[in-house]
Amino acid sequence: MDVYYRCKRLLTIQYGKPYYTIEKFYDPYSEGDSHEIEALKSRHTQFGSYIETRHGEISIEILNEYILIMLDDEINSFRSFDEDFPP
């Protein structure tokens, strides 16, 4: 969890405050119960922050035990799958 919060802080410093954030544990888990990793593995969490930039969007999410940082910029979002991976 610490890595997620550090990455989120760095992205916020660089690109600004997220327009949407969800950081939640679902029963039977809660933050600070010392079972956070088990909650991640069993998908009893929902963590994500979404930052709008002048060229698109940056998001950071936790999926299972992985931290995903995604960039959706206006240049690449209009490219088709066929352009990137021709037959």
N, C-alpha and C positions, 0 to 999 in steps of 0.2 A: 504494500500500500504506500509505503514511503516513496518509492520510485514514481508511482503515479502522481502523487502530490508534488514532488520536485519537478517533474516534467511539466505538469500543469502550470506551476508557478513560473517556470522559465518561458513557456509559451505565452503566458499572460503578460509577463514583462516585455517580451518582444513584440507581441501583436495586439495586446489590449485585453480588456475584460471579456470573458465568455458571455454570449447572449443567452445561453442555456446551459445549465449544469444539473446533473442528477447524480447523487452519491448516496446510495441507499442499500441497506441490508434487509433481507426478508426473514421472517420467522423460520426457524427458531434462533437465528443469529442476530447479533447487534454489534455495532462498532465498540471495540474495547473489551469484548468478552473473551479475548485470547483465542478465538476460533475463526479469525478472519480468513486464513488460508483455506480452511475447510469450507467456509461459506463460498469462497471463490470457486473452488473445485466443484462444488455441488450446485453452482449457478444460483445461489441465493443472494446475489448482489446485482446491482445495476449502477455502474459508474461511467460517466461520460461528461465531457465538456466540449462545447462547440463555439469556436471563435470566428467571427466574420472578419475577413481582411478586404482590402480594396481590390484584390484579384480573385477572391473566392472564399473558401472556408477551410479551416484547420480544425480537426477534431482529435481528441484523445479519449480512448475508451479502454476499459478492462474487459476482456473476453476470456472467460475461464481464468487461466493464470497468466495471460499475455496482455501486454500493454500495446495497444495499436495507436499509432499516430498517422493520421490520414490527411492528405492535402487534395482538395478538389478545387483546382484553379480554372478560370474561365477559358484558358487556351486549350487545356487538355480535356475538359469536360465535353467539348463539342466534337472531339475526334471520335470516329466510330471504331468499334472493335476490329472491323475488317482492315482499317488503315494500319493498326498496330500489329495484327496477326493475319497477314494475307494467306490464302490457301496454299 
